[in-house]
Amino acid sequence: MSNIVDVFWSFRSPYSRLITPDLFKLRDDYDVEIKVRPVLPIAIRSPNALFDSNDRRAPRYIGMDSQRRGEMLGRPIVWPQPDPVVQDFRTMKVSYQQPYIYRLTKVGVEAARRGRGLEFIDRVSDLKYGGTADWDQGEKLSKATTAAGLVLADLDLAIEDGDHIQEIHGNQDALDASGHWGVPTLVFRNEPFFGQDRIDTLRWRLDLAGLAKSGDAA
């Protein structure tokens, strides 16, 4: 049977940022492959699902709860500037022009193809949500990529004429097929575990499957 944990992850999701340290520990503690599968944020995939100009409860709650959760975990959340998704929060309209999110998601796919997907999403999310202003300017993103063991210029070159957007769409189809729509969603043997706060439930399932590494106390 498959020992893969698929990680459906978004570069705009604060909860995705919060789960990355837990994914490293999951990889250390269990005999599983952590397969990072970047998807576009729901604001791009389905803008009407959460963002209604007449009902601000969802974005307000997500902002409040992710900051609270980050404080509790010792992983503070500061909303990225610039926002990875260009969106007018007065009208909740998502811009047609998106200079950040497509590049980030494609590069994330390429990083995963090179076996450094988890390292890349960890370093880049730490850059964006760690309070670094203008994270897209200068050498900031390049340095974060280098810290993940990759070269940003190489990744950018690979995505120029690659099939990365097709893989992103395939990831989104797989997320839908898993029975969930949000991120982060972890899928093990066709069973989805949605949310940063379900990592312990997944660890319980891996324990039942007998996948804890010898000598580890999961």
TORDRENMAR-987881 format. One record per residue (C-alpha): x, y, z. Coordinates in Angstrom, 3 decimals. Example, Ala and Ser with C-alpha at 12.3 -4.5 7.8 and 13.67 -1.06 7.14 Angstrom:
> X_Y_Z
> 12.300_-4.500_7.800 .
> 13.670_-1.060_7.140 .
END
This chain:
> X_Y_Z
> 0.000_0.000_0.000 .
> 1.051_3.594_-0.595 .
> 3.063_5.314_2.103 .
> 2.619_8.742_0.525 .
> 1.078_11.722_2.304 .
> -0.150_14.186_-0.302 .
> 0.021_17.790_0.923 .
> -2.357_20.154_-0.866 .
> -0.925_23.554_-0.037 .
> -1.445_27.204_-1.023 .
> 0.979_30.121_-1.015 .
> -1.738_32.421_0.327 .
> -3.100_30.259_3.131 .
> -1.916_31.220_6.637 .
> -2.926_27.774_7.866 .
> -0.679_26.237_5.213 .
> 2.157_28.312_6.608 .
> 1.399_27.083_10.126 .
> 1.563_23.398_9.218 .
> 4.986_23.315_7.546 .
> 7.049_22.641_10.740 .
> 4.693_19.759_11.546 .
> 5.328_18.269_8.104 .
> 9.073_18.091_8.738 .
> 8.407_16.266_12.003 .
> 5.979_13.948_10.239 .
> 8.702_13.082_7.726 .
> 11.203_12.493_10.518 .
> 8.897_10.350_12.630 .
> 7.205_8.142_10.025 .
> 8.137_5.975_7.093 .
> 6.220_8.113_4.623 .
> 6.934_10.311_1.630 .
> 5.661_13.874_2.037 .
> 4.499_14.888_-1.446 .
> 3.921_18.636_-1.761 .
> 1.150_19.398_-4.273 .
> 0.669_23.176_-4.634 .
> -2.745_24.486_-5.638 .
> -3.997_27.965_-6.399 .
> -5.745_29.755_-3.511 .
> -9.505_29.465_-3.328 .
> -9.739_33.187_-4.159 .
> -8.403_32.251_-7.597 .
> -9.980_28.814_-7.966 .
> -13.438_29.760_-6.744 .
> -13.657_33.444_-5.734 .
> -17.351_33.266_-4.838 .
> -16.883_30.405_-2.406 .
> -15.674_32.523_0.530 .
> -15.518_36.126_-0.617 .
> -18.832_37.962_-0.750 .
> -18.759_41.758_-0.644 .
> -21.948_41.659_1.441 .
> -20.693_39.108_3.964 .
> -17.268_39.643_5.496 .
> -17.488_36.971_8.172 .
> -15.256_34.412_6.464 .
> -12.234_36.648_5.729 .
> -12.523_38.359_9.119 .
> -12.621_35.057_10.952 .
> -9.767_33.542_8.945 .
> -7.611_36.574_9.676 .
> -8.412_36.556_13.374 .
> -8.189_32.812_13.875 .
> -4.958_32.279_11.942 .
> -3.248_35.007_13.972 .
> -4.567_33.485_17.191 .
> -3.484_30.009_16.139 .
> -0.049_31.301_15.186 .
> 0.381_32.963_18.573 .
> -0.631_29.769_20.349 .
> 1.861_27.692_18.345 .
> 4.663_30.224_18.633 .
> 4.536_30.815_14.864 .
> 3.279_34.400_14.512 .
> 1.316_35.266_11.377 .
> 1.762_38.662_9.736 .
> -0.282_39.106_6.563 .
> 2.088_39.366_3.579 .
> 2.813_42.699_1.959 .
> 2.238_42.528_-0.928 .
> -0.605_40.048_-0.739 .
> 0.197_37.034_-2.956 .
> -3.286_37.492_-4.455 .
> -4.192_40.920_-5.770 .
> -7.669_41.546_-4.365 .
> -9.685_44.616_-3.443 .
> -10.912_43.946_0.091 .
> -13.511_46.718_-0.170 .
> -15.356_44.916_-2.955 .
> -13.665_41.495_-2.517 .
> -13.023_41.519_-6.268 .
> -10.016_39.504_-7.389 .
> -7.932_41.232_-10.032 .
> -7.442_39.683_-13.447 .
> -3.779_40.637_-13.209 .
> -1.978_38.345_-10.751 .
> 1.783_38.983_-10.812 .
> 2.642_36.840_-7.760 .
> 0.492_33.787_-7.171 .
> 0.911_32.005_-10.491 .
> 4.676_32.354_-10.398 .
> 4.884_31.206_-6.772 .
> 2.663_28.200_-7.372 .
> 4.476_27.123_-10.546 .
> 7.859_27.511_-8.869 .
> 6.514_25.482_-5.941 .
> 5.631_22.695_-8.364 .
> 9.131_22.787_-9.822 .
> 10.688_22.712_-6.352 .
> 8.608_19.623_-5.541 .
> 9.753_17.989_-8.775 .
> 13.338_18.531_-7.654 .
> 12.704_16.879_-4.306 .
> 12.805_20.100_-2.256 .
> 9.139_20.996_-2.171 .
> 8.776_20.940_1.599 .
> 11.926_22.980_2.137 .
> 10.814_25.522_-0.451 .
> 7.313_26.095_0.876 .
> 8.690_26.365_4.403 .
> 11.282_29.016_3.562 .
> 9.030_31.036_1.267 .
> 6.060_30.989_3.623 .
> 8.340_32.032_6.476 .
> 9.520_34.949_4.336 .
> 6.006_36.063_3.420 .
> 4.240_35.520_6.733 .
> 7.177_36.376_8.964 .
> 6.693_40.129_8.716 .
> 9.141_40.826_5.880 .
> 7.813_43.834_3.973 .
> 8.171_43.810_0.189 .
> 9.074_40.124_0.211 .
> 9.003_40.163_-3.611 .
> 11.663_42.852_-3.953 .
> 15.437_42.571_-4.270 .
> 17.091_39.291_-3.352 .
> 14.645_38.257_-0.618 .
> 12.854_35.509_-2.519 .
> 16.097_34.359_-4.096 .
> 17.767_34.029_-0.687 .
> 14.801_32.104_0.697 .
> 15.032_29.746_-2.272 .
> 18.764_29.289_-1.731 .
> 18.083_28.423_1.913 .
> 15.784_25.681_0.599 .
> 18.660_24.221_-1.407 .
> 17.539_25.565_-4.789 .
> 18.349_28.388_-7.194 .
> 15.443_30.702_-8.003 .
> 16.764_31.592_-11.458 .
> 16.828_27.887_-12.354 .
> 13.260_27.417_-11.160 .
> 12.038_30.463_-13.060 .
> 13.714_29.203_-16.218 .
> 12.097_25.780_-15.839 .
> 8.573_27.197_-15.575 .
> 8.822_29.461_-18.631 .
> 7.696_26.816_-21.121 .
> 6.886_23.982_-18.752 .
> 3.653_22.128_-18.050 .
> 3.450_23.404_-14.486 .
> -0.013_24.951_-14.801 .
> -1.334_21.594_-15.993 .
> 0.127_19.935_-12.918 .
> -1.462_22.613_-10.721 .
> -4.840_21.893_-12.298 .
> -4.214_18.182_-11.758 .
> -3.467_18.855_-8.096 .
> -6.709_20.801_-7.794 .
> -8.638_17.907_-9.378 .
> -6.982_15.498_-6.942 .
> -7.892_17.751_-4.011 .
> -11.515_17.766_-5.162 .
> -11.444_13.995_-5.582 .
> -10.146_13.590_-2.027 .
> -13.438_14.897_-0.702 .
> -12.261_18.333_0.384 .
> -11.679_21.752_-1.135 .
> -9.597_23.671_1.398 .
> -5.937_23.875_2.339 .
> -3.942_22.526_3.900 .
> -5.435_19.118_3.224 .
> -3.299_16.038_3.825 .
> -4.354_12.815_2.121 .
> -3.165_9.378_3.177 .
> -4.514_6.307_1.409 .
> -7.460_8.276_0.029 .
> -8.422_9.656_3.449 .
> -8.353_13.475_3.763 .
> -7.275_15.370_6.877 .
> -8.162_19.046_6.520 .
> -6.563_21.804_8.530 .
> -3.409_22.456_10.511 .
> -5.158_21.233_13.646 .
> -5.708_17.730_12.201 .
> -2.048_16.781_12.110 .
> -2.400_14.781_15.320 .
> -5.313_12.857_13.804 .
> -3.135_11.972_10.829 .
> -0.329_10.878_13.154 .
> -2.837_8.601_14.926 .
> -3.787_7.096_11.566 .
> -0.133_6.539_10.659 .
> 0.404_4.850_14.017 .
> -2.490_2.494_13.274 .
> -0.904_1.743_9.900 .
> 2.325_0.809_11.675 .
> 4.404_3.466_9.931 .
> 6.174_5.012_12.916 .
> 9.938_4.727_12.482 .
> 11.644_2.286_14.838 .
> 12.445_3.829_18.193 .
> 10.303_6.947_17.624 .
> 7.588_7.916_20.064 .
> 4.947_9.406_17.816 .
END
